[in-house]
Amino acid sequence: MQSSRKNRFSGVSGTGPLDVRFMRIALREARKGLGRTSPNPAVGAVIVRDGKIVATGYHRKAGLPHAEIEALSKVGGRAPGDTLYVTMEPCNHQGRTPPCTAAILRSGIRRVVVGAMDPNPNVVGGGCDYLVANGLDVTTGVLDEDCRRLNEDFNAFVTTGRPFVILKSAMTLDGWTATATGSSRWVTGEASRAFVHRLRDRVDAVMVGVGTVLADDPELTTRLERSKGKDPLRIVLDAHLKTPPEARILNQDSDAETWLAASEALRGQVPAALEKRGVVIHHFPSADGLIDLPALLDWLGSKMVTSILVEGGSRVAGSLIRQRLVNKFYLFKAPKLLAGDDGIPMVAGPGFQDMAACLVLRDIDVQRFGDDIMVAGYPDYR
């Protein structure tokens, strides 16, 4: 999809195959930074001279040089007459690092090809405007959809102030996440679980309800085949502080913390065992024993948490869906049948009363992991 801003910056009516080719390489560079740049986006850059790549770069971590600067550093900061491909509009403001637009001008680059515009409403277009005002040829909208999708969590965060919420669920072919006794290990196969660990590696936080902690005693750490991975912040929705101090989620050798989200009514009433354990507890408004999820998400956004992977349970899923707080679904189906009507469903609570009113997922992606099938999609809240 081409950006509506494109012709404002460039007289070129379309983009050629070389622009698409080099932007794909810039996207490949950007993906190297996924899960490491929060609260910044993952961005990739490629410098091209006479049709050949002379340097590449990507944003490695918040506070480190942006992708454009890393690529320019490989050519000594000088690229006279070259073309820069970058997956997101270059920044034109001073943050933890200097503006990239100034370095681009100093380098002598003559053309800049941009994938997606910066979605931040306070800066959108500013970088491209500055470059055009200083005589550069700027083309935007090359692989725009791919570039925006790469940073869907960042895009949601800077436009709403809340984390991008991903709901993951694993169920049998007939729709159950656990048996009547609560048995759920394992619904899906090893390949599906490995994919979930890759998701954990890319998000800022993972969240479950206290029911999941009591039933499954999960670790919620990241375990990858070739590396340890990055553990996300662990959040337990625990209005009444029922999490046992010996729970594995509270006893991890991990760089990431575990936070309990408790009811405001329990402020000053932390159980002695949890207090002695030094558990991090934050208090939020609650009703009917459930944490006020919009208030929680607003607060997490203020703490620069840009993405959350929700892994359970059915009450949490129901609350999030009914309040239209889920941004993306990852639903895994295993070739198993519970063969009864007494299991635990993916979602608890009242559902839609008419099939025509059901929540529809759009932009569907279907993948197979071993014998499991995963359906990913975005909710269409009509």
N, C-alpha and C positions, 0 to 999 in steps of 0.2 A: 504494500500500500504506500503510495506516495504522499508526502507531507503537503498540506495545503499551503504551507509557507514557502515551498520550494521556489516558485517563480519570483518571489520577493527578493531572493538572494542571487538567483542565477538566471541568465537569459536562455539557458539550455532547456529545451522543451522536454527532454527525456534523458534517461541515463543509459549509458552503453553497457555492454557485457563486461568490459574491464572494470567499471565502477562496481558492478555487482560482485565480480570475482574478488576484488581487493577488500570489499566490505565484508565478505564472508570470512576472509582471513582475519580481519579485525575482530569479527565476532568470535572467532576461534581463540584469539588472544584474550578477549574479555572474559570468556568462560573460565580461564585459569584463575581468575580472582573471585569467583562465586563463593560466597560464604565467608569471605575474608575482609571485605571492604566496608561493611556496615559501620555507620549509617550512610556511607557514600554508595553510589552505584558501582557496578562492575563495568569497566570500560576498557576497550582495546583500541590500539592505534597502529597504523601502518604508513610508512613513508615510501613513496614510489618516485623513482627517477627514470625517465625515458622508458617507462613501461616495466621496470624491474624494481622489486622490493629491495630497499637499502637498509631498512630498520623496522623493527616492530617493538611494541611495548604494551603493557597492561597495568592497571592500577592494582597493586599487590595488597595494600592495607591502608585503612584510614590513617592519615598523617604522613604517609609516604608519597612520593611523586605520583602525579596523575599519569595516565597512559601516554598522553602526548609528550610530557616531559621525559618520561623514560625512553620513548622512542627517539626523541631529539638528542638525548644524552649519548646515544650510540653513534651519532654522526657529529659529535662535538658541538652540538647546539646549532649547527649551520646546515641548512638544506635549501640553498638558493635555487629558485625556480621549480622546486619539487612539489608534489601533491601529497597532502596529508589526508588519510582516511581515518575517521574516528567514529565510534559507534554512538556516541552521545555528544551533543553540542558542547564545544569547549567552554570552560567556565571563564567568566569575566569579572569575578569578584575575589576579594582576599578572604581566604578561610584559614585552615591550618597550613595551607600551602599557597604560594602566590598564584595569581590568575594565569591560566594557560595561554590566553589570547596574547598577552604581552610577549611570552616566549616564542609563540608562533610568528609574530611580526618580526622579532629580532632575528629569527632563523632564516628569513628570506623566502619562506614558502609562499608560493603564488596562488595555489588553489587548495581549498579545503572541502572535502566531501563528508557530509554528516549523515549518520543513520537516523537517529531520533533526536528531537528537540528535548532540551532539559524540561521535565514536567513541572519543576518548581514554579508556582505561579509568581514568585517574586523575582525570578531571573529568566524566565523563558524568553528566548530570542535575543537576549542581551549579548551573548558571545558572538553570534552570527552577525548581529547588527554592527558590532564593534569592528569585526574583521572586514565587512563590506565597506564601512565608512573609511577604512584605512587602505582601500584599494584592492583587497583580495577577491578572487572569484570563489564564491561559496555556493555549493549545491547541497540541498538537504533532501531527506526522504528516501535515501537509498536503503532498501531492506528495512524500512521504517518499522513494520510490524514485528519482524524478528528482533530488532534492536530494542523495541519497547517491551516485548515479552520477556526478554532476557532480564530486565530489571523491574518486573511487575511488582515486586515487593517494595522497592524504593519508590516507584511511581505512586503506589497507593499511600505510602507513608507521607510523602511530601505534599500530597493533595488533600489528605484527610486528617493527618496528625495521629493516625492509629496504625498499629501493625497490620500487615497483610496476613490474614488468617487462613491457614490451610487445614482442612479437616481430612484426616486419613482414617479409613476404617477397613477392616478385613473381615470377611464373612463367608459363610457357606453358600453353596449355589442357591439354596432356598432362603437365603437372607438372614441367617442368624450369626451373631458375633460370639456367642458362647452358649453352652448348654444350660439347662435349668439349674445345675449345681454351680455354675460360674466357670466351668472348665473352658479355657480358650487357648491353651498352649499345646500345639500350635495350629491355628486355623489355616494359615497359608504356608507355603514352602520356603526353603532357604533363600531362593533367588529373590522372592518378594521381600523378605526381611532384610536382605542386603541392600535393596533399593531404598527401603525406609531409613536405613543407617546413612545412606548418601543424602537423603533429605535432611536428616538431623544435622549433618555436617554443614549444610548450607543455610540453615535458619538461625535466628538469634535465640529463639526459645522454643521449648517443647512444653506442652501443657496437658494435664490430665485432671480428672476429678479424684477426690479422695477414695471413692468407691473402687477405682482401678488400683490404687495403692494398696488398699486392704485386700482385694481379691487376688492380685497378680504379683504384688511386691516387686515392681519393675525397677530397673536401674536407670533407664532413659539416658544412657551414655551413647557415644558414637563409637562403633567398632567396625572398621573397614579392613579389607583384606590386605592391602599393601601399606597402610599407614594407620596411625591411631585415630586420625581425624580430629575434628574440633567438637568438643562437647558443648551443646547449647545450654543456656540458662534453663533450669527445670522449675516449673511452676505447678503447684498443686492447689486446686480449688478446694478449700477445706474450711467451710464456714464455721464449723463447730470444733475445729482443731482435734480431729480424731486420728491424725497421722501418728502412728506409734514411733517413739524415738529410735527404735531399732530398725525401722524401715530402711531398706537398701538405698532408697532415693535420698536419704539423709546421711548416708555413710559411704560416700564415694571419694576415691582418690582422684579428684578431678579439679581442673582449673575453674570450672563453672560452678556457680552457687545453686542451691535449691531454695526457693521462696515458697512459703505457704501464704495463700490469700485467704484471710480469715474475716469473719464478720466484724464490723465496727463495734458491735455490742460486746465483743470479747476483749476490747482494748483494756489492758491492765489485768486480764484474767488468764494469762498464758499458763497452761499446765506446768507444774514444777519440773517435770521430766524434760519437756521441750525447752524450757528456759535454761535449765542446767546444761542442756546439750548445745545451747547457743544457736538454735534454729532461727533463721531469718524469717520474720513474720511481718506481713503488711496487712493493714485492715481496710476494708471497703464496706460500703453500704450493702445490705442484703435484705432479701424478702423471701419468706417461706423456706428458709434454709439454703437459699441459693445466692451466690455472690452476684452483685450488680455487674454484669459483664461489660456493658458500655462504659461504665465508670472505670472498671479495671483496664480496658483497652486504652482509654484516654490517658490514664496514669502511666501505663507502659509506654505509650507513645512519647510522653514527656520525659521518660527515661531513655529515649533513643532506641527502644526495641522496635525494629522495623518489620520483623516477621515472626510468626508463631506457628508451629506444627502441633495441632491438637490430635492426640492419640487415644482419647477415651474420656469417659464412657458414654453410654447411651443418653443419660440425662444431660450431660454437657453438650453432646451433639444436638439434642432436641432444642435446648435453650438457644444455642448459637444460630441454628437454622431458623427458628421461629422469630428471632430478633434480626434476621437478615445480616448477620455479622460474619458469615463465611465468605471468603473471596475465591477459594478454589477447593475442589474435592479431588482426593485420590482414593478411589474405591477398588478394593481387591476382592475378587471372587475366586474361591478355591473349589475344585471339583469334588466337593463333599456335600452330603445331604444329612441334615440333622434328623429329617424324617419324622417330625413331630411339630406341635404348636406350642411347646413349653420352653423354648429357648429365650435368649436375651437378644432383642433386635438391635439394629444399628442405631435407631433413634427411639427414645422413650417419650411418651406424652402424646397429646392429641395431634393427629395428622390432618391433612386436607380431606374435606368431605366430598369432593367432586374430582374425578380424574382429570377434567379439563383444567382444574386449578392447581394441579401438582407442580412442584418446583421442577423446572426444566434446566438441564445443563446444556451449555453451548460450547462451541469450539472443542469438540470432543477429541481426545487422543486415546487410542486403545493400544495397549501393549501386552505382550505375553511374557511372563516370568516363569520358566519351567512349565508346569501344568496350570498355573494361575493366570487369570486375566485381570488386568488393571484398566479401569476407565478413569481418565482424568478429565475434568471439565470445570467450567465456570458457571455459577448459578445465574439464571436470568430472573431477577426479582421483578416481576411484572406487577 
